[in-house]
Amino acid sequence: MHHFLILLLAYPCMCSELVTQSESKPPISNSSEEKNIVINPTYCNADWCDPSHEPYPNIVSIMTGYNILKGNPFTTTQSVDPGFSTGYIFAPIARTADGTYALDSGITVRQTLQCSLTSSSETITTLENYVKKVQSKSSEGGTFTSNLEFEVTGEVEKGGVKGSVSTKIPPLVQSSFSSSNDYKNNKDFFEKTKGVMTLRDATCATYSVVVSSYKPPPFSDAFKDALKELNDVTNKQKKGRKRAFKKFVREFGTHFLEQATMGARTAVTRRYTQKEFRHSTDEQIQKCSEQRLLVTIAGVGVGKSSESCNNIDMSSNNYNFNGAERESVTSYGSKPAENLYEWSKQKFESPLPIAMKLSPIINLFSKNYMKNLPDIKYKEILKYFIPLYYNYCKNEKESLGIEECSLTNKKKCGINDNCVPRKQACIDIANQNNFTCCNLKCVSKPCKNNGFCEDIIDTDCNFRCDCTNGWSGPTCEASIVKFDDLSKDIEKQLEEKKDLNNDNFVKYLYNYLTEKYKGYTFIVNAFKEYDVSENSRHAAIGNFVHFYKKHGRNLVVGWANINSKIPSEAVVETIKSDLHKYVDNYNSNAYKSVYKAWNDYTAAYPSYPIVFMLVVRHGGGLRTMYDFNKKNGVFLEFKVKYWNGIDVSNLVAFFGNMI
């Protein structure tokens, strides 16, 4: 992690004239309780301590409430976090005895400039994981990348109200961010695409603010008016109380900020398909995220491509994932810069909250906060306010556009599965609220000879190998038979084994070919060489290699795909009988006999293709070899009359598909 750290300590400053940078002036307290504030203005040495500036820029932005359902600190669809409400809860600026303005004594500010770039990208695979990362409410998710401390204080002060109204994590928090556009887009991305998200960010913290719960700053006039309205309906009908509650939450949110760190953030969120993520490495992902963040800080990242990312993205850089873009940017509180170092050196004139500690707004209904408002019967308000607060999501989910208030009881891929990325795939179980993780086969690299493995995401997690040129078979284990290559190979064996007789050579060559070309089955036929026309003595048709009068023998080799359809043993016997009928006493010419047998067979048995057929006249000394165990061939004798007698000939047929 790269850090650039400058520490400047300053106390709250006192200004004789205050001009705010916002469109509306922040709430100002005129309470006499603040008249004894004594502050030395010389301690405030930042630019914003000039009388024409606020005491601290944008400090009023954290005095509003926060709607935890609508918010998202990493929003990419809006310029600011949509969770911040419009109404001010506190008045942070007080008028002192001499008429100047200063921060209320209940607010502590510490100036600091600390910029950091996260050392690695966060990888997020489920919606539940996404929510946990953003709100960081779990022990192992205490920070979200660059020190985002999104703590949620859930302990509710009872304040004398009867019944159990306390809980460590209010149910409302389980629905965090679910009304934001980012949440909805990412829900579709995780659930429908089952994609993987990465996030990398850079932050610069300029100052931190703590709102005291022991001596809190006074409420704003608008907030006091809202409290009065809540107070006035305590004895009204349920409908009136509900209407007042909704108005209150709409203006002031569900939570308030006890603590915040102000500064700037630039973050890059990238989305990948499962396939893209599986075929990439962590190193590639990290490099891509780092490059994208750096060019985004420079203000040139959006819409541009990076070489390291192009090696991962199988689709275009602008690919849309069910409404979510390939890449989205969160950026606020800063200006573009050439690099991270220059970015960290700039003057952050409009910082915004980059880290927050939230507390349920019902905690404001307690003695410490209400002591100066004796007319507000806050205990009575809590009696109807708390049930409405705890059921806020349930009652208002339709108007907020929320499908489900809690994912606790939902078990679904992309929502809360625990499948290991790159090693497992998540499969939703049909008609059940459950999923299963199946182990991806490509992890073990089953494809041989540089074949490309592609996982098939089905109930069994099968795989497919895309073989490189020259290889075939389920795992690319078989060398593809090419006519020219096979011819050269066989001719070489003819030369090297010319001393073997036909019987031994047939056995040798058959074993040699089946061992070398594992994706195929072979039939090897050798017989005496002749000086007469080969068409009359022997003839072949189909898929074969033929050597005529080579090294003292004639040789015909046929081949077929090893996965060819082979008829049953009973069918083979029927076929053998029919083949005999086709050629017996038909013609003494081998060529005419083999073509008749071929044509008659293909017409009669279209479901059982034959890849090769051979007829050899009697006296040829035919030796044939094929896989007798698989019954993938037929060898038979037939008789043919000729001018001076009866000739006994042989027919060989080989089942299989043409290659």
C-alpha positions as CSV (number, residue, x, y, z in Angstrom):
1,M,0.0,0.0,0.0
2,H,1.3,3.4,-0.9
3,H,0.8,6.1,1.7
4,F,1.3,9.9,1.5
5,L,0.8,11.3,5.0
6,I,0.7,14.9,6.2
7,L,-0.6,15.7,9.6
8,L,-1.9,19.2,10.5
9,L,-3.6,19.7,13.9
10,A,-6.0,22.6,14.2
11,Y,-8.7,23.6,16.6
12,P,-12.1,24.8,15.5
13,C,-11.7,28.3,14.1
14,M,-13.5,31.5,14.8
15,C,-14.5,33.8,12.0
16,S,-15.9,37.3,12.2
17,E,-17.8,36.8,9.0
18,L,-19.1,33.6,7.5
19,V,-20.0,33.0,3.9
20,T,-21.0,29.4,3.1
21,Q,-20.2,27.6,-0.2
22,S,-23.5,25.9,-0.3
23,E,-26.7,27.2,-1.9
24,S,-28.4,27.5,1.5
25,K,-26.8,28.7,4.7
26,P,-26.2,26.0,7.3
27,P,-28.2,26.0,10.5
28,I,-26.7,28.4,13.1
29,S,-27.3,28.2,16.8
30,N,-27.9,31.3,18.9
31,S,-28.1,29.4,22.1
32,S,-26.8,31.2,25.2
33,E,-25.2,27.9,26.3
34,E,-22.4,28.5,23.8
35,K,-21.5,32.0,25.0
36,N,-18.5,30.8,27.1
37,I,-16.6,29.3,24.1
38,V,-13.0,30.5,24.0
39,I,-11.0,29.7,20.9
40,N,-7.7,31.0,19.7
41,P,-8.1,31.7,16.0
42,T,-4.4,31.6,15.4
43,Y,-4.5,27.8,15.8
44,C,-6.6,27.5,12.6
45,N,-4.0,27.7,9.8
46,A,-5.9,26.0,7.0
47,D,-7.1,28.0,3.9
48,W,-10.7,27.5,4.9
49,C,-10.1,29.4,8.2
50,D,-10.2,32.7,6.2
51,P,-13.3,34.7,7.3
52,S,-14.8,34.2,3.8
53,H,-14.9,30.5,4.3
54,E,-16.8,28.1,6.4
55,P,-14.9,26.9,9.5
56,Y,-14.4,23.6,7.7
57,P,-15.6,23.1,4.1
58,N,-18.8,21.1,3.8
59,I,-18.9,20.3,7.4
60,V,-22.7,20.9,7.3
61,S,-23.1,18.0,4.9
62,I,-22.7,15.5,7.8
63,M,-25.2,17.3,10.0
64,T,-28.0,15.9,7.9
65,G,-29.6,12.5,8.4
66,Y,-28.9,9.4,6.4
67,N,-31.4,6.9,4.9
68,I,-29.6,3.6,5.1
69,L,-32.0,2.0,2.6
70,K,-31.4,4.7,-0.1
71,G,-27.7,5.2,0.5
72,N,-24.6,3.7,-1.0
73,P,-21.1,5.2,-0.2
74,F,-19.9,3.6,-3.4
75,T,-22.6,5.0,-5.7
76,T,-21.8,5.0,-9.4
77,T,-25.1,6.3,-10.6
78,Q,-25.2,9.6,-8.8
79,S,-22.7,12.4,-8.0
80,V,-23.1,12.0,-4.2
81,D,-24.2,9.3,-1.8
82,P,-28.0,9.2,-2.3
83,G,-28.4,8.3,1.4
84,F,-27.9,11.8,2.7
85,S,-31.2,13.5,3.5
86,T,-32.0,17.1,2.8
87,G,-32.9,18.2,6.4
88,Y,-30.3,19.3,8.9
89,I,-30.5,17.6,12.3
90,F,-27.8,19.6,14.1
91,A,-26.7,23.2,14.0
92,P,-22.9,22.9,13.9
93,I,-22.1,26.6,14.0
94,A,-22.6,28.8,17.1
95,R,-22.5,32.5,17.6
96,T,-20.1,33.5,20.4
97,A,-20.4,36.2,22.9
98,D,-18.4,38.7,20.8
99,G,-20.7,38.1,17.8
100,T,-18.3,35.9,15.8
101,Y,-19.1,32.4,14.5
102,A,-17.4,29.1,15.6
103,L,-18.1,25.4,15.7
104,D,-20.3,24.3,18.5
105,S,-18.3,22.9,21.4
106,G,-20.1,19.5,20.9
107,I,-18.2,19.0,17.7
108,T,-14.6,18.0,17.6
109,V,-12.6,18.4,14.5
110,R,-9.2,17.0,13.8
111,Q,-7.3,18.1,10.7
112,T,-5.3,15.4,8.9
113,L,-4.3,14.7,5.4
114,Q,-3.8,11.1,4.7
115,C,-4.0,9.6,1.2
116,S,-3.8,6.0,0.3
117,L,-4.2,3.6,-2.6
118,T,-5.4,0.2,-1.8
119,S,-2.8,-2.5,-2.3
120,S,-5.2,-4.9,-4.0
121,S,-8.7,-5.2,-5.4
122,E,-11.7,-6.5,-3.5
123,T,-13.3,-9.4,-5.3
124,I,-17.1,-9.7,-4.7
125,T,-19.1,-12.7,-5.9
126,T,-22.5,-12.4,-4.2
127,L,-25.0,-9.6,-3.4
128,E,-24.7,-10.4,0.3
129,N,-21.0,-10.0,0.1
130,Y,-21.5,-6.7,-1.7
131,V,-23.7,-5.4,1.0
132,K,-21.4,-6.6,3.8
133,K,-18.5,-4.9,2.1
134,V,-20.3,-1.6,1.8
135,Q,-21.7,-1.5,5.3
136,S,-18.7,-3.3,6.8
137,K,-20.7,-4.5,9.8
138,S,-19.0,-7.9,10.3
139,S,-15.8,-8.4,12.1
140,E,-13.9,-9.6,9.1
141,G,-15.4,-6.9,6.9
142,G,-14.6,-4.0,9.2
143,T,-13.1,-2.1,6.3
144,F,-14.0,-1.8,2.7
145,T,-10.9,-1.4,0.7
146,S,-9.4,2.0,1.6
147,N,-10.3,2.3,5.3
148,L,-14.0,2.8,4.7
149,E,-15.3,2.4,8.3
150,F,-19.1,2.1,7.8
151,E,-20.0,1.2,11.4
152,V,-23.5,0.7,12.5
153,T,-24.3,1.4,16.1
154,G,-27.4,-0.7,16.9
155,E,-27.8,-0.3,20.6
156,V,-31.0,1.6,21.3
157,E,-31.4,3.5,24.5
158,K,-34.7,2.5,26.0
159,G,-35.3,5.9,27.7
160,G,-37.8,4.4,30.0
161,V,-40.0,3.0,27.3
162,K,-41.7,-0.3,28.4
163,G,-40.9,-3.4,26.5
164,S,-37.8,-4.6,24.6
165,V,-36.9,-2.0,22.1
166,S,-33.1,-2.7,21.9
167,T,-31.3,-4.9,19.5
168,K,-27.7,-5.0,18.5
169,I,-28.5,-4.8,14.7
170,P,-31.9,-3.3,14.0
171,P,-33.8,-5.3,11.3
172,L,-33.6,-2.1,9.2
173,V,-29.9,-2.5,8.8
174,Q,-30.4,-5.9,7.1
175,S,-32.0,-4.0,4.2
176,S,-29.1,-1.6,3.9
177,F,-28.8,0.1,0.5
178,S,-31.5,-2.0,-1.1
179,S,-33.4,1.0,-2.4
180,S,-30.4,2.4,-4.2
181,N,-30.0,2.1,-8.0
182,D,-26.5,0.5,-7.5
183,Y,-28.0,-2.2,-5.3
184,K,-30.7,-3.0,-7.8
185,N,-28.3,-3.2,-10.7
186,N,-25.8,-5.3,-8.8
187,K,-28.6,-7.6,-7.6
188,D,-29.4,-8.4,-11.2
189,F,-25.7,-8.7,-12.1
190,F,-25.0,-11.3,-9.3
191,E,-28.3,-13.2,-9.5
192,K,-28.9,-13.4,-13.3
193,T,-25.4,-13.1,-14.7
194,K,-23.7,-14.8,-11.7
195,G,-20.8,-12.4,-12.4
196,V,-17.8,-11.3,-10.4
197,M,-17.2,-7.8,-9.3
198,T,-13.9,-6.1,-8.4
199,L,-13.4,-2.8,-6.7
200,R,-10.3,-0.7,-6.2
201,D,-10.2,2.8,-4.8
202,A,-8.1,5.7,-3.6
203,T,-9.0,8.0,-0.7
204,C,-7.7,11.2,0.8
205,A,-8.9,12.2,4.3
206,T,-8.8,15.9,5.1
207,Y,-10.4,16.1,8.5
208,S,-12.5,14.0,10.9
209,V,-15.5,15.1,12.9
210,V,-17.0,13.7,16.1
211,V,-20.4,14.7,17.3
212,S,-20.5,14.4,21.1
213,S,-23.3,12.3,22.5
214,Y,-22.6,13.7,26.0
215,K,-22.9,17.3,25.1
216,P,-24.3,17.2,21.6
217,P,-24.8,20.4,19.5
218,P,-28.3,21.9,19.4
219,F,-30.9,20.7,16.9
220,S,-31.6,22.8,13.9
221,D,-34.9,24.7,13.8
222,A,-36.2,22.4,11.1
223,F,-35.5,19.3,13.1
224,K,-37.2,20.9,16.2
225,D,-40.2,21.6,14.1
226,A,-40.3,18.0,13.0
227,L,-40.1,16.8,16.6
228,K,-43.0,19.1,17.5
229,E,-45.1,17.5,14.7
230,L,-44.2,14.0,16.0
231,N,-45.1,15.2,19.5
232,D,-48.4,16.6,18.4
233,V,-49.7,13.3,16.9
234,T,-48.9,11.1,19.9
235,N,-52.6,11.1,20.9
236,K,-53.9,11.1,17.3
237,Q,-55.1,8.1,15.3
238,K,-52.6,5.5,13.9
239,K,-53.0,6.9,10.4
240,G,-51.9,10.4,11.5
241,R,-48.9,9.0,13.4
242,K,-47.8,7.0,10.4
243,R,-48.0,10.0,8.1
244,A,-45.9,12.1,10.5
245,F,-43.3,9.2,10.7
246,K,-43.0,8.9,6.9
247,K,-42.6,12.7,6.6
248,F,-39.9,12.7,9.3
249,V,-37.9,9.8,7.7
250,R,-38.3,11.3,4.3
251,E,-36.6,14.5,5.4
252,F,-34.2,13.3,8.1
253,G,-33.5,9.7,7.2
254,T,-33.2,6.6,9.3
255,H,-29.8,7.3,10.9
256,F,-27.6,10.2,11.9
257,L,-23.8,10.5,11.9
258,E,-21.9,10.3,15.2
259,Q,-18.6,10.5,13.4
260,A,-17.3,11.1,9.9
261,T,-14.1,11.4,8.0
262,M,-14.2,14.0,5.3
263,G,-12.2,13.8,2.1
264,A,-12.2,12.6,-1.5
265,R,-12.6,9.2,-3.1
266,T,-12.1,7.8,-6.5
267,A,-13.1,4.2,-7.0
268,V,-13.3,1.9,-10.0
269,T,-15.8,-1.0,-10.1
270,R,-15.3,-3.6,-12.8
271,R,-17.6,-6.5,-13.7
272,Y,-16.7,-9.8,-15.3
273,T,-18.6,-12.9,-16.4
274,Q,-17.8,-16.1,-14.7
275,K,-16.1,-17.3,-17.8
276,E,-13.8,-14.2,-17.9
277,F,-13.0,-14.5,-14.3
278,R,-12.2,-18.3,-14.5
279,H,-9.9,-17.8,-17.4
280,S,-8.0,-15.0,-15.7
281,T,-5.5,-14.9,-12.8
282,D,-5.5,-12.8,-9.7
283,E,-2.4,-11.0,-11.0
284,Q,-4.2,-10.0,-14.2
285,I,-7.2,-8.8,-12.3
286,Q,-5.1,-6.7,-9.9
287,K,-3.1,-5.2,-12.8
288,C,-6.2,-4.3,-14.7
289,S,-7.8,-2.7,-11.6
290,E,-4.7,-0.7,-10.8
291,Q,-4.4,0.7,-14.4
292,R,-8.0,1.6,-14.5
293,L,-7.8,3.5,-11.2
294,L,-4.7,5.4,-12.2
295,V,-6.2,6.5,-15.5
296,T,-9.4,7.4,-13.8
297,I,-7.6,9.6,-11.3
298,A,-6.0,11.3,-14.3
299,G,-9.5,12.0,-15.6
300,V,-9.1,10.0,-18.8
301,G,-10.3,6.6,-17.7
302,V,-14.0,6.5,-18.6
303,G,-14.6,5.0,-22.0
304,K,-11.0,4.2,-22.6
305,S,-9.5,0.7,-22.7
306,S,-6.4,-0.6,-21.0
307,E,-4.2,-3.3,-22.5
308,S,-4.1,-5.4,-19.3
309,C,-7.9,-5.4,-19.2
310,N,-8.2,-6.3,-22.8
311,N,-6.4,-9.6,-22.0
312,I,-9.3,-10.4,-19.6
313,D,-12.4,-9.0,-21.3
314,M,-13.9,-11.5,-23.7
315,S,-16.5,-9.0,-24.7
316,S,-16.3,-5.3,-25.4
317,N,-15.3,-2.8,-22.7
318,N,-18.8,-1.3,-22.9
319,Y,-20.5,-4.7,-22.3
320,N,-23.8,-4.4,-20.4
321,F,-24.6,-7.0,-17.7
322,N,-28.4,-6.9,-17.2
323,G,-28.3,-3.1,-16.7
324,A,-24.9,-2.9,-15.0
325,E,-22.1,-1.6,-17.0
326,R,-18.7,-3.2,-17.5
327,E,-17.0,-0.5,-15.5
328,S,-18.4,2.3,-13.3
329,V,-16.7,5.0,-11.4
330,T,-17.3,6.6,-8.0
331,S,-15.6,10.0,-7.7
332,Y,-16.2,12.9,-5.4
333,G,-14.4,15.6,-3.5
334,S,-11.4,16.0,-5.8
335,K,-10.2,17.1,-9.2
336,P,-8.3,14.9,-11.8
337,A,-4.5,14.7,-11.5
338,E,-1.6,13.3,-13.4
339,N,-1.0,10.5,-10.9
340,L,-1.8,9.5,-7.4
341,Y,0.9,11.6,-5.8
342,E,-0.3,14.8,-7.6
343,W,-3.8,13.8,-6.8
344,S,-3.0,13.7,-3.1
345,K,-1.2,17.1,-3.1
346,Q,-4.2,19.1,-4.4
347,K,-6.4,21.3,-2.2
348,F,-9.6,19.4,-1.5
349,E,-11.9,22.3,-1.4
350,S,-15.2,20.4,-1.4
351,P,-14.6,17.2,0.7
352,L,-17.4,14.8,1.4
353,P,-17.9,12.0,3.9
354,I,-15.7,9.0,3.0
355,A,-16.1,7.2,6.3
356,M,-19.1,7.3,8.6
357,K,-20.2,6.0,12.0
358,L,-24.0,5.8,11.9
359,S,-26.5,5.5,14.7
360,P,-30.2,4.8,14.4
361,I,-32.1,8.0,14.5
362,I,-34.2,6.6,17.4
363,N,-31.2,7.1,19.6
364,L,-31.8,10.9,19.4
365,F,-34.9,10.3,21.5
366,S,-33.0,10.2,24.7
367,K,-32.3,12.5,27.7
368,N,-28.9,13.8,26.5
369,Y,-30.3,15.0,23.2
370,M,-33.7,16.1,24.4
371,K,-32.8,17.9,27.6
372,N,-33.3,21.4,26.1
373,L,-36.7,20.5,24.7
374,P,-38.9,19.9,27.7
375,D,-42.1,20.2,25.7
376,I,-41.2,17.2,23.5
377,K,-42.5,14.0,25.1
378,Y,-40.0,11.8,23.4
379,K,-40.8,8.7,25.5
380,E,-44.4,8.9,24.2
381,I,-43.2,9.4,20.7
382,L,-41.0,6.3,20.9
383,K,-44.0,4.2,21.7
384,Y,-45.4,4.5,18.2
385,F,-42.2,5.5,16.4
386,I,-40.2,2.4,17.2
387,P,-42.6,-0.1,15.7
388,L,-42.9,2.0,12.6
389,Y,-39.1,2.4,12.4
390,Y,-38.4,-1.4,12.8
391,N,-41.0,-2.2,10.1
392,Y,-40.0,0.7,7.8
393,C,-38.7,-1.5,5.0
394,K,-41.5,-4.0,5.3
395,N,-44.2,-1.3,5.1
396,E,-42.6,0.9,2.5
397,K,-40.7,-1.5,0.3
398,E,-43.1,-1.1,-2.6
399,S,-42.7,2.7,-2.7
400,L,-38.9,2.3,-2.2
401,G,-38.6,-0.2,-5.0
402,I,-37.3,-3.0,-2.7
403,E,-38.0,-6.6,-3.5
404,E,-36.9,-8.2,-0.3
405,C,-36.1,-6.6,3.1
406,S,-33.8,-9.4,4.1
407,L,-31.7,-12.0,2.4
408,T,-31.3,-14.1,5.6
409,N,-33.8,-16.8,4.6
410,K,-33.0,-16.8,0.9
411,K,-30.5,-19.3,-0.5
412,K,-29.7,-18.6,-4.1
413,C,-26.8,-18.4,-6.4
414,G,-25.3,-14.9,-6.7
415,I,-27.3,-13.8,-3.6
416,N,-25.5,-15.6,-0.7
417,D,-23.9,-18.8,-2.1
418,N,-20.5,-19.9,-0.7
419,C,-19.1,-21.5,-3.9
420,V,-15.4,-21.0,-4.3
421,P,-14.6,-18.7,-7.4
422,R,-12.6,-20.4,-10.2
423,K,-12.9,-23.8,-8.5
424,Q,-16.7,-24.3,-8.2
425,A,-19.9,-23.2,-10.0
426,C,-23.1,-22.5,-8.2
427,I,-26.2,-24.3,-9.4
428,D,-29.7,-23.3,-8.2
429,I,-31.8,-26.4,-7.3
430,A,-35.0,-26.3,-9.2
431,N,-38.2,-25.6,-7.1
432,Q,-36.2,-25.3,-4.0
433,N,-34.8,-22.4,-2.0
434,N,-31.3,-23.8,-2.1
435,F,-28.2,-24.2,-4.3
436,T,-25.4,-26.6,-4.7
437,C,-21.7,-26.1,-5.5
438,C,-20.2,-28.4,-8.1
439,N,-16.5,-28.7,-8.7
440,L,-15.3,-27.3,-12.0
441,K,-13.5,-29.9,-14.1
442,C,-11.2,-27.6,-15.9
443,V,-9.4,-26.8,-12.7
444,S,-7.6,-30.2,-13.1
445,K,-6.6,-29.3,-16.7
446,P,-8.0,-32.4,-18.4
447,C,-7.4,-31.2,-22.0
448,K,-4.2,-32.6,-23.3
449,N,-1.8,-31.3,-26.0
450,N,-2.6,-27.6,-25.4
451,G,-6.4,-28.1,-25.7
452,F,-8.6,-25.3,-24.3
453,C,-10.9,-26.4,-21.6
454,E,-14.4,-24.9,-21.3
455,D,-16.5,-25.7,-18.2
456,I,-20.1,-26.5,-19.0
457,I,-22.2,-25.1,-16.1
458,D,-24.9,-27.7,-15.7
459,T,-26.0,-30.0,-12.9
460,D,-23.0,-32.2,-13.3
461,C,-20.4,-29.5,-14.2
462,N,-19.2,-31.2,-17.3
463,F,-16.5,-29.8,-19.6
464,R,-15.6,-29.6,-23.2
465,C,-12.1,-29.5,-24.8
466,D,-11.4,-27.4,-27.9
467,C,-8.5,-29.2,-29.4
468,T,-5.6,-27.6,-31.2
469,N,-4.8,-28.5,-34.8
470,G,-4.0,-32.2,-35.2
471,W,-5.7,-33.5,-32.1
472,S,-9.1,-34.8,-31.3
473,G,-11.0,-36.8,-28.7
474,P,-12.8,-35.9,-25.5
475,T,-9.6,-34.7,-23.9
476,C,-7.6,-34.0,-27.1
477,E,-5.7,-37.2,-26.5
478,A,-6.0,-38.6,-30.0
479,S,-3.9,-37.5,-33.0
480,I,-6.2,-36.7,-35.9
481,V,-5.7,-39.0,-38.9
482,K,-4.9,-37.2,-42.1
483,F,-4.7,-39.2,-45.3
484,D,-1.3,-37.9,-46.3
485,D,0.3,-38.3,-42.9
486,L,-1.2,-41.7,-42.4
487,S,0.0,-42.9,-45.8
488,K,3.5,-41.8,-45.1
489,D,3.4,-43.5,-41.7
490,I,2.1,-46.8,-43.0
491,E,4.6,-46.8,-45.9
492,K,7.4,-46.3,-43.4
493,Q,6.2,-49.4,-41.5
494,L,6.0,-51.4,-44.7
495,E,9.6,-50.6,-45.4
496,E,10.8,-51.3,-41.8
497,K,8.8,-54.5,-41.4
498,K,9.1,-55.9,-44.8
499,D,10.6,-59.2,-43.5
500,L,7.4,-60.0,-41.6
501,N,4.9,-62.3,-43.3
502,N,1.3,-61.1,-43.9
503,D,-0.1,-62.7,-40.7
504,N,2.5,-61.0,-38.4
505,F,2.6,-57.7,-40.3
506,V,-1.2,-57.3,-40.0
507,K,-1.0,-57.8,-36.3
508,Y,1.9,-55.5,-35.9
509,L,0.5,-52.7,-38.0
510,Y,-2.9,-52.9,-36.3
511,N,-1.4,-52.6,-32.8
512,Y,0.9,-49.8,-34.0
513,L,-1.9,-47.7,-35.4
514,T,-4.4,-48.2,-32.6
515,E,-1.8,-47.2,-30.1
516,K,-0.7,-44.0,-31.9
517,Y,-4.0,-42.8,-33.1
518,K,-6.2,-43.3,-30.0
519,G,-9.2,-41.5,-31.4
520,Y,-9.8,-44.1,-34.1
521,T,-10.3,-47.8,-34.8
522,F,-8.6,-49.5,-37.7
523,I,-9.0,-52.5,-40.0
524,V,-5.8,-53.8,-41.6
525,N,-5.9,-56.0,-44.7
526,A,-2.8,-57.6,-46.3
527,F,-2.6,-60.1,-49.1
528,K,-0.4,-61.3,-52.0
529,E,0.7,-58.8,-54.6
530,Y,-0.6,-59.3,-58.2
531,D,0.6,-58.5,-61.6
532,V,-2.9,-58.4,-63.0
533,S,-5.5,-55.6,-62.8
534,E,-6.3,-54.9,-59.1
535,N,-9.9,-54.1,-60.0
536,S,-10.7,-57.6,-61.0
537,R,-8.7,-59.2,-58.2
538,H,-9.5,-56.8,-55.3
539,A,-11.4,-53.6,-54.9
540,A,-12.1,-51.2,-51.9
541,I,-14.6,-48.4,-51.3
542,G,-14.9,-45.9,-48.5
543,N,-12.3,-44.4,-46.1
544,F,-9.0,-46.2,-46.7
545,V,-5.3,-46.1,-47.6
546,H,-4.1,-48.5,-50.3
547,F,-0.7,-49.7,-51.2
548,Y,-0.4,-51.8,-54.4
549,K,2.6,-54.1,-54.8
550,K,4.8,-52.6,-52.0
551,H,7.5,-54.7,-50.5
552,G,5.9,-58.0,-51.6
553,R,2.4,-57.4,-50.5
554,N,-0.8,-55.4,-51.2
555,L,-2.1,-53.5,-48.2
556,V,-5.5,-51.8,-47.5
557,V,-6.1,-49.9,-44.2
558,G,-9.5,-48.5,-43.3
559,W,-10.2,-46.3,-40.3
560,A,-13.2,-44.8,-38.4
561,N,-13.9,-42.6,-35.4
562,I,-13.6,-44.5,-32.2
563,N,-17.0,-43.2,-31.1
564,S,-18.8,-44.5,-34.1
565,K,-22.1,-46.3,-33.7
566,I,-21.6,-50.0,-33.7
567,P,-24.6,-52.4,-34.2
568,S,-25.3,-55.1,-31.6
569,E,-24.0,-58.6,-32.0
570,A,-27.4,-59.8,-33.1
571,V,-27.7,-57.1,-35.7
572,V,-24.2,-57.9,-36.9
573,E,-25.2,-61.5,-37.6
574,T,-28.2,-60.3,-39.6
575,I,-26.0,-57.8,-41.6
576,K,-23.5,-60.5,-42.3
577,S,-26.2,-62.7,-43.7
578,D,-27.5,-59.9,-45.9
579,L,-24.0,-59.0,-47.2
580,H,-23.5,-62.6,-48.2
581,K,-26.8,-62.5,-50.2
582,Y,-25.7,-59.3,-52.0
583,V,-22.5,-60.8,-53.5
584,D,-22.9,-64.5,-53.5
585,N,-23.0,-65.7,-57.2
586,Y,-23.2,-62.1,-58.4
587,N,-20.0,-61.4,-60.3
588,S,-16.4,-62.5,-60.5
589,N,-15.2,-58.9,-60.8
590,A,-14.2,-57.7,-57.4
591,Y,-14.9,-54.0,-58.3
592,K,-18.5,-54.8,-59.3
593,S,-19.1,-57.0,-56.3
594,V,-17.9,-54.4,-53.7
595,Y,-20.0,-51.6,-55.2
596,K,-23.1,-53.8,-55.2
597,A,-22.6,-54.8,-51.6
598,W,-22.0,-51.1,-50.6
599,N,-25.1,-49.7,-52.4
600,D,-27.4,-52.5,-51.2
601,Y,-26.2,-52.2,-47.6
602,T,-26.4,-48.4,-47.3
603,A,-30.0,-48.6,-48.6
604,A,-31.0,-51.3,-46.2
605,Y,-29.1,-50.1,-43.0
606,P,-29.0,-46.3,-42.9
607,S,-28.7,-46.3,-39.1
608,Y,-25.5,-48.3,-39.1
609,P,-23.0,-46.7,-41.5
610,I,-20.1,-48.6,-43.0
611,V,-16.9,-46.6,-43.5
612,F,-15.0,-49.2,-45.5
613,M,-15.6,-52.3,-47.6
614,L,-13.2,-54.6,-49.5
615,V,-13.6,-57.6,-51.8
616,V,-10.6,-59.9,-52.5
617,R,-10.8,-62.8,-55.0
618,H,-9.9,-66.3,-54.0
619,G,-6.3,-67.1,-53.9
620,G,-5.2,-63.6,-52.7
621,G,-4.2,-64.9,-49.3
622,L,-6.2,-62.3,-47.5
623,R,-5.3,-61.5,-43.9
624,T,-7.5,-59.1,-42.0
625,M,-7.3,-57.6,-38.5
626,Y,-9.9,-55.5,-36.7
627,D,-11.4,-55.2,-33.2
628,F,-13.2,-58.5,-32.8
629,N,-14.2,-57.6,-29.3
630,K,-16.2,-54.6,-30.4
631,K,-17.7,-56.5,-33.4
632,N,-17.0,-53.4,-35.5
633,G,-16.2,-55.5,-38.6
634,V,-17.5,-58.3,-40.7
635,F,-15.4,-60.9,-42.5
636,L,-17.1,-63.5,-44.8
637,E,-16.6,-65.8,-47.7
638,F,-18.8,-66.0,-50.8
639,K,-18.8,-68.0,-54.1
640,V,-18.8,-66.8,-57.6
641,K,-19.0,-68.9,-60.8
642,Y,-16.6,-68.1,-63.6
643,W,-15.8,-69.7,-67.0
644,N,-13.9,-72.7,-65.7
645,G,-15.2,-73.2,-62.2
646,I,-16.3,-71.7,-58.8
647,D,-14.2,-69.0,-57.2
648,V,-14.3,-68.5,-53.4
649,S,-13.8,-64.8,-52.5
650,N,-13.7,-62.7,-49.4
651,L,-15.6,-59.6,-48.3
652,V,-14.6,-57.3,-45.4
653,A,-16.9,-54.6,-44.1
654,F,-16.0,-52.0,-41.4
655,F,-18.6,-50.2,-39.3
656,G,-18.1,-46.5,-38.5
657,N,-18.4,-42.9,-39.6
658,M,-16.5,-41.3,-42.5
659,I,-13.9,-38.9,-41.2
